[in-house]
């Protein structure tokens, strides 16, 4: 249903109480609908397990490796991200690199099962940011080749 707000508010995006609102046509139209809790699927569970495992892998990485990702995130925000979008965090870029690495392996890796040992033995392409860029897991930014601290 089309929604009109008081006090000069044109549109709103998000969920409040039991209604979900969406902003359309560059902020000139707001549509509201009843909030429905999505049903859990096998795909949700699979992605959730992969996300939990990636969080554990991120925490077990060396401080220098994570610091390099923080530097890379700043460079990514400057050179790759669009001006009107929020740039990704260092953790988001790590997960992007891991997903790209897993897709490129033959057979494709299940990120829910990847261990630290797998990264150190199989993951030469993701052992540092310089390697990630060289293996096309992350886009190149100026100065990426200096970010070569290992996992």
Buried (B, 14 or more C-beta within 10 A) or exposed (E): EEBEEEEEEEBBEEEEEEBBBBBEEEEEEBBBEEEEEEEEEEEEEEEEBBEEBBEEBBEEBEEBBBEBBEBBBEBBBEEBEEEEEEBBBBBEBBBBBBBBBBEBEEEEBEBBEBEEEEBEEBBEBBBBBBBBBBBEBBEBBEEBEEBBBEB
